């Protein structure tokens, strides 16, 4: 997700959950260094999905606390973590059977 990376998100991963779960097809997982950056990443992803695809989130959780922002776009869930929260929740471990999607270079 270039939108997240444009705000200096690190360790961005896209997981393909097709056929593994019924509540989402893809997870985008990335890390922000602090609360302000986590909010900026979430804002930029929202802005770009609205501009490019006309998509608005169904819901956004955790924005105010900015330890783990979860934006639900239906088949796409965007997770923006603090380093500590990402390590604690370990979504890559939890969903280890998901296929990792390569993010193409621009």
C-alpha positions, -999 to 999 in steps of 0.1 A, spaced: 0 0 0 18 30 -13 -5 54 7 8 40 40 44 40 28 40 77 17 36 85 54 66 64 63 48 33 74 73 4 80 72 -33 75 41 -32 53 26 -66 45 -5 -76 25 -21 -110 35 -44 -128 11 -70 -145 34 -93 -157 5 -108 -190 15 -93 -188 51 -119 -165 67 -153 -152 57 -150 -117 72 -122 -103 49 -102 -112 18 -71 -91 25 -53 -76 55 -29 -47 51 -6 -46 81 19 -18 88 37 0 116 39 36 126 66 50 150 42 70 172 6 80 177 7 110 154 23 90 126 -2 61 130 -31 85 126 -14 101 96 -10 67 80 -46 58 86 -57 92 73 -37 88 41 -49 53 34 -85 66 38 -79 95 16 -63 75 -12 -90 47 -11 -116 74 -13 -99 92 -42 -88 62 -62 -116 37 -56 -144 57 -41 -142 35 -10 -150 47 25 -144 27 56 -174 9 71 -158 15 105 -126 27 121 -115 15 156 -87 28 178 -80 60 160 -80 82 191 -56 60 211 -35 53 180 -19 21 193 -37 -1 167 -60 16 142 -83 -9 124 -101 4 93 -127 -19 78 -133 -16 41 -154 -47 38 -132 -73 21 -101 -53 31 -90 -46 66 -62 -21 72 -42 -25 105 -18 3 115 1 -7 146 25 8 170 57 -14 172 46 -27 206 10 -35 196 21 -52 164 45 -75 183 19 -82 210 -10 -91 186 12 -109 160 -14 -110 132 12 -125 108 16 -154 132 -21 -157 138 -28 -158 101 4 -176 91 -15 -198 66 -24 -167 45 -5 -160 13 18 -130 14 10 -107 -15 39 -89 -32 36 -52 -33 47 -42 -68 73 -14 -73 59 17 -88 
